Every structure is written in structure tokens, then in C-alpha cells.
Amino acid sequence: MKAKVIVTLKNGVLDPQGKAIEGALSSLGFEGVNQVRQGKLFEIDLATSDADEARRDLSAMCDRLLANTVIESYRIELV
Amino acid sequence: MKAKVIVTLKNGVLDPQGKAIEGALSSLGFEGVNQVRQGKLFEIDLATSDADEARRDLSAMCDRLLANTVIESYRIELV
């Protein structure tokens, strides 16, 4: 079973990488960009085909490794 | 108008970061993880409300800055 895990900074957390991209886009002549925020995407291929088990495992992986839950939130999508 | 841009490595391109995450998950005791591949997500807030214009601008941003189209592919989602 394949899954996507999307990890994004929580609202209110400063995103210097996003700010740098905003600056770079502006230097390249792209106008009308109000805000950029960068997140991470993990495409994970799991051996299990049980959706509940996959979701439980993925939550644990996020809490323990993939996301820093103090400043990041995550979303799990089973494909 | 808000948009999401998802940048992922093309198939066949080696992903050392993904491999490292696989190793780390396995060390943490997570079994049954066949493969992990990491990608990037950009949440972009554009001033325009014209979907065609937004899509055109975002494509240009990907080609010029956000993605290395030699090894990465990108997907644009207007929200």
C-alpha cells in the first residue's frame, strides 16, 4: 500500500526557506507572489494492505521521525 | 489564489535522503517499509485570481527555480 505524508510548518511558525524563495522569485521578475511556504512530502510504500494498520504506523513514524510536532503538522493520505 | 506545487524526483533517480529515512525507520523498529522517497511541497499564495494565469506563472516558476527538471518532475494544484 502506498501512502503520502505531507509535513508542513504550523501557522505562525517563521519559514525562512519560504521567505528566501519569495525573494528569489521576486528577483527573477515574478510579481504578485504574496507568500511562499515550504513543506516536505514523503512517498512511502508499505508492505501492509490494511488501511487502519497503515494509518497507525504512519502516525507513529511521523511522531517519532518524520515531523517535529512542536512546529510542524502532518497529514496522511493513503493512495 | 492559493496553489500547491509538488516536486518529486523522477522514477529511476536515486534518492539518498529517502534511503536514509528507510534506514532510520528500520532502526526505530518499523518493519514492512518497502520504500521511502522524499519530495518537496511549496504552498504559494498568488495575487492573481485567474486560474490560467496562475498555472502559467507557476509552471514558469518551477522551470526556472523550484524544480530541477533534469531529475525532478512537478505537479501544480490550484486550491
Backbone of each chain as nested JSON, in Angstrom:
{
  "chains": [
    {"id": "A", "residues": [
      {"number": 1, "name": "MET", "atoms": {"N": [0.834, -1.196, 0.0], "CA": [0.0, 0.0, 0.0], "C": [0.87, 1.248, 0.0]}},
      {"number": 2, "name": "LYS", "atoms": {"N": [0.514, 2.184, -0.881], "CA": [1.31, 3.414, -0.96], "C": [0.636, 4.528, -0.174]}},
      {"number": 3, "name": "ALA", "atoms": {"N": [1.444, 5.39, 0.393], "CA": [0.905, 6.497, 1.173], "C": [1.73, 7.742, 0.919]}},
      {"number": 4, "name": "LYS", "atoms": {"N": [1.076, 8.875, 1.108], "CA": [1.794, 10.144, 1.069], "C": [1.674, 10.788, 2.426]}},
      {"number": 5, "name": "VAL", "atoms": {"N": [2.773, 11.286, 2.932], "CA": [2.764, 12.028, 4.182], "C": [3.238, 13.438, 3.866]}},
      {"number": 6, "name": "ILE", "atoms": {"N": [2.424, 14.414, 4.224], "CA": [2.753, 15.815, 3.953], "C": [3.009, 16.509, 5.277]}},
      {"number": 7, "name": "VAL", "atoms": {"N": [4.203, 17.066, 5.417], "CA": [4.585, 17.736, 6.657], "C": [4.752, 19.219, 6.358]}},
      {"number": 8, "name": "THR", "atoms": {"N": [4.004, 20.047, 7.067], "CA": [4.091, 21.498, 6.848], "C": [4.302, 22.202, 8.184]}},
      {"number": 9, "name": "LEU", "atoms": {"N": [4.911, 23.363, 8.109], "CA": [5.072, 24.173, 9.312], "C": [3.703, 24.641, 9.789]}},
      {"number": 10, "name": "LYS", "atoms": {"N": [3.523, 24.68, 11.103], "CA": [2.263, 25.192, 11.652], "C": [2.145, 26.687, 11.362]}},
      {"number": 11, "name": "ASN", "atoms": {"N": [0.908, 27.166, 11.305], "CA": [0.703, 28.597, 11.108], "C": [1.382, 29.375, 12.227]}},
      {"number": 12, "name": "GLY", "atoms": {"N": [2.002, 30.476, 11.85], "CA": [2.645, 31.302, 12.865], "C": [4.105, 30.978, 13.059]}},
      {"number": 13, "name": "VAL", "atoms": {"N": [4.534, 29.806, 12.561], "CA": [5.959, 29.464, 12.662], "C": [6.687, 30.103, 11.476]}},
      {"number": 14, "name": "LEU", "atoms": {"N": [7.746, 30.826, 11.781], "CA": [8.517, 31.509, 10.746], "C": [9.126, 30.502, 9.771]}},
      {"number": 15, "name": "ASP", "atoms": {"N": [9.093, 30.814, 8.47], "CA": [9.618, 29.914, 7.448], "C": [10.68, 30.643, 6.618]}},
      {"number": 16, "name": "PRO", "atoms": {"N": [11.938, 30.658, 7.109], "CA": [12.988, 31.399, 6.4], "C": [13.229, 30.886, 4.982]}},
      {"number": 17, "name": "GLN", "atoms": {"N": [13.075, 29.567, 4.793], "CA": [13.276, 28.982, 3.465], "C": [12.226, 29.527, 2.488]}},
      {"number": 18, "name": "GLY", "atoms": {"N": [10.985, 29.591, 2.956], "CA": [9.912, 30.151, 2.137], "C": [10.179, 31.608, 1.8]}},
      {"number": 19, "name": "LYS", "atoms": {"N": [10.652, 32.362, 2.793], "CA": [10.962, 33.785, 2.569], "C": [12.059, 33.923, 1.517]}},
      {"number": 20, "name": "ALA", "atoms": {"N": [13.072, 33.037, 1.57], "CA": [14.163, 33.094, 0.597], "C": [13.631, 32.825, -0.811]}},
      {"number": 21, "name": "ILE", "atoms": {"N": [12.698, 31.884, -0.908], "CA": [12.121, 31.574, -2.223], "C": [11.307, 32.764, -2.734]}},
      {"number": 22, "name": "GLU", "atoms": {"N": [10.547, 33.405, -1.829], "CA": [9.822, 34.619, -2.22], "C": [10.774, 35.648, -2.808]}},
      {"number": 23, "name": "GLY", "atoms": {"N": [11.911, 35.867, -2.12], "CA": [12.896, 36.831, -2.59], "C": [13.452, 36.441, -3.951]}},
      {"number": 24, "name": "ALA", "atoms": {"N": [13.747, 35.155, -4.109], "CA": [14.336, 34.691, -5.368], "C": [13.332, 34.837, -6.509]}},
      {"number": 25, "name": "LEU", "atoms": {"N": [12.063, 34.513, -6.254], "CA": [11.043, 34.655, -7.299], "C": [10.908, 36.111, -7.703]}},
      {"number": 26, "name": "SER", "atoms": {"N": [10.932, 36.98, -6.701], "CA": [10.828, 38.404, -6.99], "C": [12.026, 38.88, -7.821]}},
      {"number": 27, "name": "SER", "atoms": {"N": [13.253, 38.404, -7.486], "CA": [14.437, 38.774, -8.288], "C": [14.323, 38.286, -9.723]}},
      {"number": 28, "name": "LEU", "atoms": {"N": [13.649, 37.158, -9.907], "CA": [13.502, 36.607, -11.258], "C": [12.4, 37.322, -12.038]}},
      {"number": 29, "name": "GLY", "atoms": {"N": [11.716, 38.265, -11.385], "CA": [10.713, 39.047, -12.099], "C": [9.288, 38.548, -11.92]}},
      {"number": 30, "name": "PHE", "atoms": {"N": [9.09, 37.567, -11.048], "CA": [7.718, 37.117, -10.8], "C": [7.065, 38.047, -9.788]}},
      {"number": 31, "name": "GLU", "atoms": {"N": [6.048, 38.742, -10.236], "CA": [5.347, 39.65, -9.33], "C": [4.049, 38.991, -8.861]}},
      {"number": 32, "name": "GLY", "atoms": {"N": [3.457, 39.55, -7.841], "CA": [2.171, 39.03, -7.392], "C": [2.278, 37.739, -6.604]}},
      {"number": 33, "name": "VAL", "atoms": {"N": [3.447, 37.491, -6.006], "CA": [3.568, 36.335, -5.112], "C": [3.442, 36.861, -3.683]}},
      {"number": 34, "name": "ASN", "atoms": {"N": [2.34, 36.549, -3.035], "CA": [2.113, 37.076, -1.687], "C": [2.92, 36.33, -0.63]}},
      {"number": 35, "name": "GLN", "atoms": {"N": [2.931, 35.027, -0.743], "CA": [3.613, 34.223, 0.279], "C": [4.004, 32.865, -0.278]}},
      {"number": 36, "name": "VAL", "atoms": {"N": [5.155, 32.379, 0.187], "CA": [5.566, 31.008, -0.134], "C": [5.897, 30.315, 1.175]}},
      {"number": 37, "name": "ARG", "atoms": {"N": [5.377, 29.113, 1.342], "CA": [5.799, 28.302, 2.487], "C": [6.214, 26.928, 1.972]}},
      {"number": 38, "name": "GLN", "atoms": {"N": [7.325, 26.435, 2.502], "CA": [7.798, 25.149, 2.013], "C": [7.513, 24.029, 3.001]}},
      {"number": 39, "name": "GLY", "atoms": {"N": [7.093, 22.916, 2.466], "CA": [6.855, 21.742, 3.289], "C": [7.576, 20.533, 2.705]}},
      {"number": 40, "name": "LYS", "atoms": {"N": [7.359, 19.395, 3.334], "CA": [8.003, 18.17, 2.888], "C": [6.96, 17.137, 2.517]}},
      {"number": 41, "name": "LEU", "atoms": {"N": [7.329, 16.308, 1.571], "CA": [6.43, 15.244, 1.139], "C": [7.196, 13.927, 1.203]}},
      {"number": 42, "name": "PHE", "atoms": {"N": [6.591, 12.928, 1.83], "CA": [7.202, 11.6, 1.85], "C": [6.274, 10.634, 1.127]}},
      {"number": 43, "name": "GLU", "atoms": {"N": [6.798, 9.949, 0.126], "CA": [6.028, 8.898, -0.541], "C": [6.524, 7.571, 0.021]}},
      {"number": 44, "name": "ILE", "atoms": {"N": [5.641, 6.892, 0.723], "CA": [6.062, 5.688, 1.45], "C": [5.304, 4.479, 0.929]}},
      {"number": 45, "name": "ASP", "atoms": {"N": [6.059, 3.444, 0.619], "CA": [5.459, 2.197, 0.144], "C": [5.506, 1.193, 1.292]}},
      {"number": 46, "name": "LEU", "atoms": {"N": [4.33, 0.81, 1.783], "CA": [4.25, -0.092, 2.934], "C": [3.875, -1.501, 2.488]}},
      {"number": 47, "name": "ALA", "atoms": {"N": [4.379, -2.488, 3.229], "CA": [4.075, -3.873, 2.886], "C": [2.619, -4.221, 3.2]}},
      {"number": 48, "name": "THR", "atoms": {"N": [2.065, -3.612, 4.247], "CA": [0.704, -3.963, 4.656], "C": [-0.337, -3.476, 3.648]}},
      {"number": 49, "name": "SER", "atoms": {"N": [-1.487, -4.177, 3.61], "CA": [-2.565, -3.68, 2.765], "C": [-3.782, -3.32, 3.622]}},
      {"number": 50, "name": "ASP", "atoms": {"N": [-3.573, -3.257, 4.934], "CA": [-4.643, -2.901, 5.867], "C": [-4.572, -1.388, 6.138]}},
      {"number": 51, "name": "ALA", "atoms": {"N": [-5.621, -0.677, 5.724], "CA": [-5.588, 0.796, 5.801], "C": [-5.441, 1.29, 7.237]}},
      {"number": 52, "name": "ASP", "atoms": {"N": [-6.149, 0.644, 8.179], "CA": [-6.077, 1.095, 9.577], "C": [-4.67, 0.929, 10.131]}},
      {"number": 53, "name": "GLU", "atoms": {"N": [-4.085, -0.247, 9.842], "CA": [-2.729, -0.512, 10.316], "C": [-1.744, 0.479, 9.689]}},
      {"number": 54, "name": "ALA", "atoms": {"N": [-1.905, 0.742, 8.382], "CA": [-1.016, 1.668, 7.68], "C": [-1.101, 3.048, 8.324]}},
      {"number": 55, "name": "ARG", "atoms": {"N": [-2.327, 3.496, 8.572], "CA": [-2.527, 4.828, 9.143], "C": [-1.888, 4.928, 10.54]}},
      {"number": 56, "name": "ARG", "atoms": {"N": [-2.051, 3.85, 11.329], "CA": [-1.486, 3.83, 12.685], "C": [0.04, 3.871, 12.622]}},
      {"number": 57, "name": "ASP", "atoms": {"N": [0.62, 3.036, 11.735], "CA": [2.082, 3.012, 11.591], "C": [2.605, 4.371, 11.126]}},
      {"number": 58, "name": "LEU", "atoms": {"N": [1.915, 4.955, 10.145], "CA": [2.389, 6.225, 9.591], "C": [2.324, 7.338, 10.637]}},
      {"number": 59, "name": "SER", "atoms": {"N": [1.272, 7.339, 11.45], "CA": [1.173, 8.329, 12.523], "C": [2.358, 8.205, 13.469]}},
      {"number": 60, "name": "ALA", "atoms": {"N": [2.678, 6.952, 13.82], "CA": [3.801, 6.726, 14.736], "C": [5.109, 7.176, 14.084]}},
      {"number": 61, "name": "MET", "atoms": {"N": [5.279, 6.892, 12.79], "CA": [6.502, 7.321, 12.082], "C": [6.631, 8.834, 12.095]}},
      {"number": 62, "name": "CYS", "atoms": {"N": [5.495, 9.525, 11.885], "CA": [5.521, 10.992, 11.89], "C": [5.899, 11.506, 13.265]}},
      {"number": 63, "name": "ASP", "atoms": {"N": [5.263, 10.94, 14.3], "CA": [5.529, 11.426, 15.655], "C": [6.976, 11.18, 16.072]}},
      {"number": 64, "name": "ARG", "atoms": {"N": [7.545, 10.069, 15.602], "CA": [8.885, 9.705, 16.069], "C": [10.01, 10.169, 15.157]}},
      {"number": 65, "name": "LEU", "atoms": {"N": [9.74, 10.346, 13.87], "CA": [10.856, 10.678, 12.976], "C": [10.553, 11.761, 11.939]}},
      {"number": 66, "name": "LEU", "atoms": {"N": [9.412, 11.644, 11.272], "CA": [9.237, 12.458, 10.051], "C": [8.885, 13.913, 10.325]}},
      {"number": 67, "name": "ALA", "atoms": {"N": [8.205, 14.164, 11.446], "CA": [7.787, 15.542, 11.718], "C": [8.237, 15.962, 13.111]}},
      {"number": 68, "name": "ASN", "atoms": {"N": [8.529, 17.232, 13.248], "CA": [8.759, 17.811, 14.567], "C": [7.435, 18.422, 14.998]}},
      {"number": 69, "name": "THR", "atoms": {"N": [6.685, 17.676, 15.812], "CA": [5.293, 18.075, 16.068], "C": [5.16, 19.339, 16.92]}},
      {"number": 70, "name": "VAL", "atoms": {"N": [6.284, 19.847, 17.427], "CA": [6.227, 21.13, 18.13], "C": [5.913, 22.251, 17.13]}},
      {"number": 71, "name": "ILE", "atoms": {"N": [6.563, 22.179, 15.958], "CA": [6.394, 23.268, 14.986], "C": [5.763, 22.814, 13.67]}},
      {"number": 72, "name": "GLU", "atoms": {"N": [5.61, 21.497, 13.495], "CA": [5.084, 21.009, 12.215], "C": [3.824, 20.178, 12.424]}},
      {"number": 73, "name": "SER", "atoms": {"N": [2.944, 20.236, 11.439], "CA": [1.802, 19.334, 11.461], "C": [1.909, 18.411, 10.25]}},
      {"number": 74, "name": "TYR", "atoms": {"N": [1.26, 17.253, 10.334], "CA": [1.363, 16.312, 9.215], "C": [-0.015, 15.822, 8.799]}},
      {"number": 75, "name": "ARG", "atoms": {"N": [-0.08, 15.402, 7.539], "CA": [-1.322, 14.857, 7.0], "C": [-0.975, 13.566, 6.259]}},
      {"number": 76, "name": "ILE", "atoms": {"N": [-1.778, 12.542, 6.494], "CA": [-1.519, 11.235, 5.877], "C": [-2.577, 10.969, 4.821]}},
      {"number": 77, "name": "GLU", "atoms": {"N": [-2.127, 10.613, 3.611], "CA": [-3.071, 10.248, 2.541], "C": [-2.714, 8.863, 2.038]}},
      {"number": 78, "name": "LEU", "atoms": {"N": [-3.669, 7.944, 2.141], "CA": [-3.417, 6.613, 1.574], "C": [-3.82, 6.645, 0.102]}},
      {"number": 79, "name": "VAL", "atoms": {"N": [-2.965, 6.082, -0.75], "CA": [-3.222, 6.172, -2.199], "C": [-3.815, 4.846, -2.705]}}
    ]},
    {"id": "B", "residues": [
      {"number": 1, "name": "MET", "atoms": {"N": [-5.189, 33.793, -4.884], "CA": [-5.401, 32.383, -5.192], "C": [-4.256, 31.552, -4.625]}},
      {"number": 2, "name": "LYS", "atoms": {"N": [-4.624, 30.465, -3.941], "CA": [-3.575, 29.621, -3.34], "C": [-3.287, 28.421, -4.243]}},
      {"number": 3, "name": "ALA", "atoms": {"N": [-2.046, 28.003, -4.226], "CA": [-1.662, 26.859, -5.045], "C": [-0.667, 25.996, -4.289]}},
      {"number": 4, "name": "LYS", "atoms": {"N": [-0.668, 24.721, -4.661], "CA": [0.355, 23.82, -4.132], "C": [1.191, 23.329, -5.292]}},
      {"number": 5, "name": "VAL", "atoms": {"N": [2.49, 23.332, -5.103], "CA": [3.384, 22.778, -6.115], "C": [4.134, 21.627, -5.453]}},
      {"number": 6, "name": "ILE", "atoms": {"N": [4.036, 20.468, -6.077], "CA": [4.681, 19.28, -5.529], "C": [5.809, 18.876, -6.459]}},
      {"number": 7, "name": "VAL", "atoms": {"N": [7.016, 18.818, -5.919], "CA": [8.186, 18.481, -6.723], "C": [8.724, 17.145, -6.233]}},
      {"number": 8, "name": "THR", "atoms": {"N": [8.815, 16.181, -7.136], "CA": [9.317, 14.855, -6.747], "C": [10.412, 14.423, -7.712]}},
      {"number": 9, "name": "LEU", "atoms": {"N": [11.297, 13.578, -7.22], "CA": [12.331, 13.015, -8.086], "C": [11.678, 12.127, -9.129]}},
      {"number": 10, "name": "LYS", "atoms": {"N": [12.213, 12.163, -10.344], "CA": [11.696, 11.276, -11.385], "C": [12.011, 9.829, -11.029]}},
      {"number": 11, "name": "ASN", "atoms": {"N": [11.217, 8.914, -11.56], "CA": [11.49, 7.498, -11.344], "C": [12.871, 7.155, -11.878]}},
      {"number": 12, "name": "GLY", "atoms": {"N": [13.584, 6.338, -11.134], "CA": [14.898, 5.916, -11.59], "C": [16.01, 6.793, -11.05]}},
      {"number": 13, "name": "VAL", "atoms": {"N": [15.669, 7.975, -10.536], "CA": [16.687, 8.837, -9.947], "C": [16.91, 8.404, -8.499]}},
      {"number": 14, "name": "LEU", "atoms": {"N": [18.158, 8.171, -8.151], "CA": [18.494, 7.712, -6.806], "C": [18.113, 8.76, -5.767]}},
      {"number": 15, "name": "ASP", "atoms": {"N": [17.54, 8.317, -4.639], "CA": [17.102, 9.243, -3.587], "C": [17.795, 8.886, -2.272]}},
      {"number": 16, "name": "PRO", "atoms": {"N": [19.011, 9.387, -2.053], "CA": [19.763, 9.016, -0.851], "C": [19.05, 9.432, 0.439]}},
      {"number": 17, "name": "GLN", "atoms": {"N": [18.342, 10.57, 0.385], "CA": [17.614, 11.04, 1.569], "C": [16.51, 10.037, 1.928]}},
      {"number": 18, "name": "GLY", "atoms": {"N": [15.792, 9.581, 0.911], "CA": [14.756, 8.569, 1.14], "C": [15.34, 7.294, 1.717]}},
      {"number": 19, "name": "LYS", "atoms": {"N": [16.497, 6.88, 1.185], "CA": [17.163, 5.664, 1.678], "C": [17.544, 5.831, 3.15]}},
      {"number": 20, "name": "ALA", "atoms": {"N": [18.029, 7.031, 3.501], "CA": [18.419, 7.288, 4.892], "C": [17.202, 7.187, 5.809]}},
      {"number": 21, "name": "ILE", "atoms": {"N": [16.055, 7.697, 5.334], "CA": [14.829, 7.629, 6.143], "C": [14.389, 6.173, 6.305]}},
      {"number": 22, "name": "GLU", "atoms": {"N": [14.489, 5.391, 5.214], "CA": [14.18, 3.952, 5.308], "C": [15.02, 3.302, 6.403]}},
      {"number": 23, "name": "GLY", "atoms": {"N": [16.328, 3.616, 6.387], "CA": [17.23, 3.041, 7.39], "C": [16.84, 3.455, 8.794]}},
      {"number": 24, "name": "ALA", "atoms": {"N": [16.506, 4.754, 8.947], "CA": [16.156, 5.266, 10.277], "C": [14.856, 4.633, 10.777]}},
      {"number": 25, "name": "LEU", "atoms": {"N": [13.88, 4.466, 9.876], "CA": [12.606, 3.854, 10.287], "C": [12.852, 2.414, 10.723]}},
      {"number": 26, "name": "SER", "atoms": {"N": [13.704, 1.732, 9.974], "CA": [14.003, 0.348, 10.317], "C": [14.715, 0.278, 11.673]}},
      {"number": 27, "name": "SER", "atoms": {"N": [15.644, 1.198, 11.951], "CA": [16.315, 1.22, 13.261], "C": [15.332, 1.484, 14.389]}},
      {"number": 28, "name": "LEU", "atoms": {"N": [14.277, 2.249, 14.088], "CA": [13.276, 2.56, 15.117], "C": [12.296, 1.403, 15.317]}},
      {"number": 29, "name": "GLY", "atoms": {"N": [12.442, 0.349, 14.528], "CA": [11.601, -0.825, 14.715], "C": [10.385, -0.878, 13.798]}},
      {"number": 30, "name": "PHE", "atoms": {"N": [10.302, 0.037, 12.85], "CA": [9.186, -0.027, 11.897], "C": [9.537, -1.021, 10.794]}},
      {"number": 31, "name": "GLU", "atoms": {"N": [8.766, -2.098, 10.743], "CA": [9.023, -3.091, 9.703], "C": [8.003, -2.926, 8.579]}},
      {"number": 32, "name": "GLY", "atoms": {"N": [8.265, -3.542, 7.468], "CA": [7.299, -3.503, 6.379], "C": [7.283, -2.185, 5.629]}},
      {"number": 33, "name": "VAL", "atoms": {"N": [8.403, -1.464, 5.674], "CA": [8.51, -0.265, 4.842], "C": [9.333, -0.645, 3.61]}},
      {"number": 34, "name": "ASN", "atoms": {"N": [8.675, -0.707, 2.448], "CA": [9.376, -1.137, 1.236], "C": [10.248, -0.04, 0.65]}},
      {"number": 35, "name": "GLN", "atoms": {"N": [9.708, 1.172, 0.622], "CA": [10.454, 2.265, 0.006], "C": [9.97, 3.607, 0.536]}},
      {"number": 36, "name": "VAL", "atoms": {"N": [10.905, 4.541, 0.667], "CA": [10.546, 5.917, 1.007], "C": [11.202, 6.818, -0.03]}},
      {"number": 37, "name": "ARG", "atoms": {"N": [10.446, 7.753, -0.563], "CA": [11.035, 8.777, -1.432], "C": [10.584, 10.13, -0.923]}},
      {"number": 38, "name": "GLN", "atoms": {"N": [11.531, 11.061, -0.863], "CA": [11.162, 12.37, -0.34], "C": [11.014, 13.392, -1.452]}},
      {"number": 39, "name": "GLY", "atoms": {"N": [9.999, 14.218, -1.322], "CA": [9.791, 15.302, -2.278], "C": [9.603, 16.614, -1.542]}},
      {"number": 40, "name": "LYS", "atoms": {"N": [9.308, 17.648, -2.317], "CA": [9.126, 18.975, -1.734], "C": [7.74, 19.494, -2.053]}},
      {"number": 41, "name": "LEU", "atoms": {"N": [7.238, 20.291, -1.136], "CA": [5.924, 20.887, -1.334], "C": [6.052, 22.392, -1.139]}},
      {"number": 42, "name": "PHE", "atoms": {"N": [5.529, 23.153, -2.087], "CA": [5.513, 24.607, -1.941], "C": [4.066, 25.074, -1.884]}},
      {"number": 43, "name": "GLU", "atoms": {"N": [3.708, 25.785, -0.835], "CA": [2.384, 26.399, -0.749], "C": [2.559, 27.863, -1.133]}},
      {"number": 44, "name": "ILE", "atoms": {"N": [1.97, 28.244, -2.257], "CA": [2.209, 29.579, -2.802], "C": [0.898, 30.351, -2.86]}},
      {"number": 45, "name": "ASP", "atoms": {"N": [0.935, 31.555, -2.331], "CA": [-0.235, 32.429, -2.354], "C": [-0.008, 33.502, -3.417]}},
      {"number": 46, "name": "LEU", "atoms": {"N": [-0.82, 33.445, -4.455], "CA": [-0.651, 34.375, -5.584], "C": [-1.695, 35.476, -5.533]}},
      {"number": 47, "name": "ALA", "atoms": {"N": [-1.313, 36.657, -6.032], "CA": [-2.239, 37.787, -6.037], "C": [-3.345, 37.586, -7.083]}},
      {"number": 48, "name": "THR", "atoms": {"N": [-3.021, 36.935, -8.195], "CA": [-3.996, 36.786, -9.269], "C": [-5.142, 35.843, -8.876]}},
      {"number": 49, "name": "SER", "atoms": {"N": [-6.306, 36.052, -9.484], "CA": [-7.387, 35.093, -9.24], "C": [-7.775, 34.406, -10.543]}},
      {"number": 50, "name": "ASP", "atoms": {"N": [-6.936, 34.547, -11.561], "CA": [-7.168, 33.912, -12.864], "C": [-6.412, 32.578, -12.886]}},
      {"number": 51, "name": "ALA", "atoms": {"N": [-7.154, 31.491, -13.0], "CA": [-6.548, 30.158, -12.891], "C": [-5.526, 29.908, -13.994]}},
      {"number": 52, "name": "ASP", "atoms": {"N": [-5.835, 30.334, -15.225], "CA": [-4.909, 30.099, -16.333], "C": [-3.599, 30.843, -16.124]}},
      {"number": 53, "name": "GLU", "atoms": {"N": [-3.74, 32.106, -15.712], "CA": [-2.543, 32.915, -15.476], "C": [-1.714, 32.298, -14.338]}},
      {"number": 54, "name": "ALA", "atoms": {"N": [-2.408, 31.871, -13.278], "CA": [-1.72, 31.275, -12.132], "C": [-0.94, 30.042, -12.575]}},
      {"number": 55, "name": "ARG", "atoms": {"N": [-1.595, 29.181, -13.349], "CA": [-0.96, 27.953, -13.799], "C": [0.275, 28.253, -14.674]}},
      {"number": 56, "name": "ARG", "atoms": {"N": [0.137, 29.262, -15.535], "CA": [1.243, 29.633, -16.414], "C": [2.419, 30.163, -15.587]}},
      {"number": 57, "name": "ASP", "atoms": {"N": [2.113, 31.064, -14.639], "CA": [3.169, 31.611, -13.783], "C": [3.853, 30.516, -12.978]}},
      {"number": 58, "name": "LEU", "atoms": {"N": [3.054, 29.616, -12.418], "CA": [3.625, 28.565, -11.569], "C": [4.523, 27.626, -12.378]}},
      {"number": 59, "name": "SER", "atoms": {"N": [4.1, 27.305, -13.603], "CA": [4.944, 26.48, -14.473], "C": [6.285, 27.146, -14.698]}},
      {"number": 60, "name": "ALA", "atoms": {"N": [6.239, 28.455, -14.985], "CA": [7.488, 29.185, -15.222], "C": [8.351, 29.192, -13.961]}},
      {"number": 61, "name": "MET", "atoms": {"N": [7.718, 29.381, -12.794], "CA": [8.475, 29.367, -11.526], "C": [9.152, 28.02, -11.323]}},
      {"number": 62, "name": "CYS", "atoms": {"N": [8.426, 26.93, -11.632], "CA": [9.005, 25.591, -11.47], "C": [10.18, 25.412, -12.403]}},
      {"number": 63, "name": "ASP", "atoms": {"N": [10.004, 25.802, -13.675], "CA": [11.067, 25.595, -14.651], "C": [12.308, 26.411, -14.303]}},
      {"number": 64, "name": "ARG", "atoms": {"N": [12.104, 27.597, -13.734], "CA": [13.243, 28.486, -13.521], "C": [13.848, 28.384, -12.125]}},
      {"number": 65, "name": "LEU", "atoms": {"N": [13.048, 27.981, -11.12], "CA": [13.594, 27.999, -9.757], "C": [13.244, 26.778, -8.91]}},
      {"number": 66, "name": "LEU", "atoms": {"N": [11.972, 26.401, -8.915], "CA": [11.532, 25.462, -7.873], "C": [11.941, 24.017, -8.132]}},
      {"number": 67, "name": "ALA", "atoms": {"N": [12.062, 23.633, -9.398], "CA": [12.387, 22.237, -9.701], "C": [13.592, 22.171, -10.623]}},
      {"number": 68, "name": "ASN", "atoms": {"N": [14.383, 21.131, -10.461], "CA": [15.441, 20.823, -11.417], "C": [14.844, 19.804, -12.382]}},
      {"number": 69, "name": "THR", "atoms": {"N": [14.393, 20.294, -13.538], "CA": [13.584, 19.425, -14.415], "C": [14.395, 18.309, -15.074]}},
      {"number": 70, "name": "VAL", "atoms": {"N": [15.713, 18.328, -14.888], "CA": [16.504, 17.2, -15.389], "C": [16.186, 15.944, -14.565]}},
      {"number": 71, "name": "ILE", "atoms": {"N": [16.071, 16.122, -13.251], "CA": [15.868, 14.954, -12.389], "C": [14.538, 14.999, -11.626]}},
      {"number": 72, "name": "GLU", "atoms": {"N": [13.842, 16.119, -11.683], "CA": [12.602, 16.234, -10.898], "C": [11.414, 16.546, -11.802]}},
      {"number": 73, "name": "SER", "atoms": {"N": [10.251, 16.069, -11.382], "CA": [9.037, 16.477, -12.069], "C": [8.169, 17.246, -11.076]}},
      {"number": 74, "name": "TYR", "atoms": {"N": [7.259, 18.059, -11.58], "CA": [6.428, 18.851, -10.681], "C": [4.957, 18.745, -11.053]}},
      {"number": 75, "name": "ARG", "atoms": {"N": [4.128, 18.987, -10.062], "CA": [2.679, 18.95, -10.262], "C": [2.1, 20.203, -9.608]}},
      {"number": 76, "name": "ILE", "atoms": {"N": [1.202, 20.867, -10.304], "CA": [0.597, 22.094, -9.788], "C": [-0.86, 21.827, -9.434]}},
      {"number": 77, "name": "GLU", "atoms": {"N": [-1.241, 22.197, -8.222], "CA": [-2.651, 22.061, -7.816], "C": [-3.145, 23.416, -7.359]}},
      {"number": 78, "name": "LEU", "atoms": {"N": [-4.188, 23.916, -8.014], "CA": [-4.785, 25.177, -7.551], "C": [-5.822, 24.841, -6.485]}},
      {"number": 79, "name": "VAL", "atoms": {"N": [-5.797, 25.605, -5.395], "CA": [-6.681, 25.257, -4.265], "C": [-7.907, 26.181, -4.256]}}
    ]}
  ]
}
